[in-house]
Amino acid sequence: MLTALDHVQLAVPPGAEDLLRPYYVDTLGMTEIPKPPVLAARGGCWFQAGTVRLHFGVEADFRPARKAHPGLRVTGIEAYAARLESHGAQVTWDHDLPGHRRFYSEDPVGNRLEFLEPTG
């Protein structure tokens, strides 16, 4: 029986960790969490905000996820979008999901992220 989503893993190119840290920590407000030593040796990094956990694993033939993406629920979506824009991230609003306000953005290596807030 499934009980929860533990994390979402996205791929990144080798050496991308230092590009990701400012975006996920400063821009999105997440905290970097340590990887177990055996996994840290593989590269990549992990971030968390509350129960939301994103893992980034190194992939030698990396291609960014342009369609597949995590959907991240937020509160105060207008302010959150402004936060991303103030850090230089592009925000693309999408009004096609009934009952939600949402926008998309990309991380520094081109992975797509969806941010949404229910309206009802």
N, C-alpha and C positions, 0 to 999 in steps of 0.2 A: 504494500500500500504506500503510495506517495504521500508525504506529509508536508514538504516544503521544497522550495528551490534553494539549494545551498549557495551556488554562485553561477556566474556566466563567465566563460573563458573566451577571449578574443585573441587572435594571432597578431604578432608584431614582428617587424624585421629585426635581425640581429643588431644589438647596440642601441635600440630605441628607448631604453628605460629612462635615460635622462631627458628625452623629449616628452615622455608621458607624465613624469612627476609634476611639473608645474601645471599642466592641464588638469590632471585628476585631483591634485591636492589644492592648488591655489584657485583654479577656475571653478571646478565642480564642488570643492569643499570636502573632499574625501580625505581619509587618512591612509597612508601607506602602512600595510601590516607586513611583518616579516614572513618570508617563506621558510619552511623547514629547510635545514642545511642541504639535505640531499636533493631537494627540488631547486634551491637557490643556485646550485652549481649549473643548472640548465639555462640560467638567465631568466629574464622576464621579471614581473613584479605584480604585487597584489594590492588592491585598494578596497576600503570599506567605509560606508557611511550608514550607521545604524545597522539594519539587517541586510543592507544591499552590499554584495561583494562582487567585485570584478577582478578576474585573474587575467593576466596577459602572458602568453607563452610565445617564445621565440620560434619562428618558422623560417627556415632558410630561404624557401621560395615564396615568401610572403606576398600576398595580394590582399588589399584592404577589403573588409566586408562592406559592400556598397548597398546591398539589399537586406541581407540578414543583419539583425541588430538587437541589442537589448532595449526593452521599453522601460524607462525609469520614471516612476511616479514621483511627482514633486508637489509641493504646496507653494502657493504664491508664484504661479508660473510666469507672470509678467515680470516680476522682480528677478526671478531666476534667469529668464532670457536676457534681461538687461545686464545681469552679472556676467554671463558668458560673453556678451558683446563688449562689455567694458574691458575684458581680458583679451579681446581681439578674435574671439571665436565667431564664426558665421552662424546665424540663426535663420532657419527657413521654416516659417509657419505653414501648417497644413490644417485645413478646416474640414476634412472629409470624414472624420470619425465622430459620429453622433454621440452626444453626451460628454465630450471631452474637448479641452483645449490642448493643442500639442504643437511641438516644433521638433525639427531635426537639426542636428549639428554633427560635425566630424571631429574626431580627435586628431592630434598632430600627425598621425600616420595614415589618416584617411578612413578609419573605421566609422561607420554610421552609428549614431546614437539617437534614440527617440526619447523625448521628455514629454510627459503628459500629466494632466490634472483633470479629474472628473468635474463636470459642471453642475451635476444634480445632487 
